[in-house]
């Protein structure tokens, strides 16, 4: 069934840019010293969480290793900073964002990443992120108001940045519910899918294929699952179809 979407909310890491791979490499580089490896079962529980909560949960899965949360955060940040300059867009992303901008569809990024890290990750992609015209919501911007996804707050806040009257809590009025239903969320994380659905929006899930094997008992399921943004069909959601002459 075709749905009419008026605005689109994007996660960032692992969805727009190829950073989840880097997070995995750095995490396993550190854990490897202790003979440990982060599995996808564990990673699925970290994606979408705020930085401190993510690190705390990660280390709770390995109680025997001798590294504090502060030590882990410091070392991982140093290793990540060295890798951010090489970050690239994921397939299909450039085309979709340019298409939405061309057709004046409001877009916003909602990421658990800190503002500091966003600036570093996007440094070599400034021209791309300029398409969002400053509509970038980071974990830093909502600190103290949310524990991170699956809490829907960041998506509701992001819709508010676009001027949408959606409220800020899971409970909402009938008018707010209607406005929420006009939003489409793109996510790669299990918790992100849950957050989007709890926000009352439609969700397109674009997971790493290894996440498909991670069991989830959540009642919140995506409205569409695709393996790459390259496979997204805008017209399915009431958005203008792609111009077949696009070659970028």
N, C-alpha and C positions, 0 to 999 in steps of 0.2 A: 504494500500500500504506500503510495506516495505521500510524503509529509512535507509541509511548508516550513522551511527553516528561515529565520530572520537574522540570526547571528551565530557565530561559530567560536568556540573556546578550545584552545589547543594546550595540551600538556607540552613539555619541551624535550626533556631528556629521554632518548630512545624513541621519540616520536617525530620530532622535527630534526634533531641533530643526533649524531652517532656517539653519544656520550655514555650510554649504559654499558657499552662494551669496555670503555675506559675505566669506569667505576669497578667493573668486575676484575679487570686486569690488576688494578692497583690493590684492591681488597685482597685478592688471592696472592699477590706478591708479598703483602705483609703477613697474612695468615700462613703462608708457605714456610716461613721461618720456624713455625711451631708445628709443622706437619699437618696443617689443617687446610681445608678448602671450603669455600662458600658454595653450597649447592643451590640449584634453582628454587628448591623449596624454601630456603632461607632468603634468597634474593627477592622472591615474590613478596615477602613480608616487609622488606625494606623500601621498595619502590613507592614513591609518593609521600614518604614520611619526611618530616623536617630533619635537618642534619643531625642534631644531637640525639633525637629519638631513634633515628636509623642506626647510628653508631652504637647506642646503648643496647638496642635489640640485637645487633650483630654480635657484640661481644658476650651477650648473655647466652648465646648459642655455643660459646666455647669457654666455659667457666675455668678451664685448667690453664689457659695461656697467661703469661705474665706481661701484660700490657694494659695500661690504664686507658680509660676513654680519652683523656686529654692527650696522652701519648699517641694513640691511634689517630685522633683527629689532626694533630700536628703533622705527623708523618704522611698521612694520606693526602692532606692538603698540599704539601710540598710536591708530592709525586703527581698529583692531579694538575697542579699549576703548570708543571713542565709539559704536560700533554695537551692542555686546552688549545694552544695555538694551531694544532693540526686538525681540530674538529671539523667535520664536514656535514653538509645536509644529507638527510636520508633520501632514497629514491622517491620521486613523485612530489616531494614537498614544495620545491620551487614552483612547479607548474600549478599546484593547487592554490598556493597563497597568491600568486600573481593573478590567477583566474578570479578569486574572490575579491581582490582589490579592484580589478578591472570592472567588476559588476557591482561595486559599492556595497558588498556584504560586510558588515561590521565584524572585525576579528580581534581576538585578544589572547595573550598567552597567560596561563595560570600554572606556575611551576613551584614546587616545594624548594627549589634551589634558592640559595641566598642571593641577594642583589649583587654582592661581591663576586660570587661565582658566575652569575649570569653575565656580568660585564666581561669576565675573562673568557668564558666560553664563546661569547658572541663577538669577540674582538676582531676576528678575521671574517666575520659574517655580518658586518654592520649594514651593508647595503640590503641584505635580506631582511634583517630585523627592522629596518626603517619602514618596511611595509606595514608594520603594526602601529606606526605613528605614536609611539610611546605607551601603547596599551599593553604593558608588560607587568603582570602581578607576580611578585616573588614571595618566597616564604618569609623573608624579612618584613615584607609589607603587612603580613597578617599575623606576625609573631604575637603571642599572648591571646589571640582570638581563636586559635585552632590548634589542634595537635597534629594537623596534617591529614591527608587523605587516609581513610575513607570518609572523614568528616567532610560534608559538602560545602563548608563555608567558603573556601577559596574560589570555587566555581561561581557561587552566588555573588561574592565580592567582585569577581572579574566581570560578571554580567552587569553589575552596578556601575563599573568603570565605563561600560559602553552606554550607560544611561538607561539601562533596562530596570524597570520597577519590579524586582523579583524578591525583595526582602533579604534577610540575612540569616534566617534560621530555617531548619528543616520544615517546621510547621509554617504554613502560609495561608493567605487569603485566596479566595477563588480567582480574583484578578491576577494575583501574583503567580498562581499555578498556571494560568493561561500564558503569561509572559515567559515563564520557565520552559513551557512545552515548545516554545519557538526556538530554543537554543539547542545546538548540536555540539557535543563534546568529543574531541579526539583524544584517545588515551592508549598507552601501551601497557599500563600497570593494572593489576587486578584491583588494588585499592582505589585506583583512579576511576575505574569503571563503576565501582560501588559508590564513590563520591558523586559522580555525574548523575547516576540514577537517583540517588538520594536528594540531589538538587532538583529533581523533577525534569531533567533534560534528557534528550535522546543521546545515546552514546555509540560511537563507532570505535571498536577495539582493534588496535593494530599491534598485536603482541609479537614478541620474539617467539618463534615456533616452540622453543623449549618451555615456554610458560604454559602452553596448551596441555602439557602433561602434569601440571601442578594441580592437584585436587583442590576444589573450592566448594565449601558448603553454603556460600552466600546466596541469598534469594535474589540478589541484584545481578541481572545478566545483561550483556550488551544488546543493543538493537541490531547491530551488524558486526561481523568479525571478518577482517580482511588481513592478509599476510603482508601487505604493503600499501602505502597511500597511493602508489601507482594504480591500484585496482579500484580506487574510489570512483563512483559514478555520481556526480553532483545532482543530476536530474532525478535520481531515486529519492532525493530529499527535497524536491521542489526548488532546487537551485539551478541556475542556467547551466546547460551542458557545455562541455569543453568545445573549444574551437578546434576542429580536427587539423587545422593548419599549424597548430603550435609545434615549435621545434626546439624550444629551450629546455 
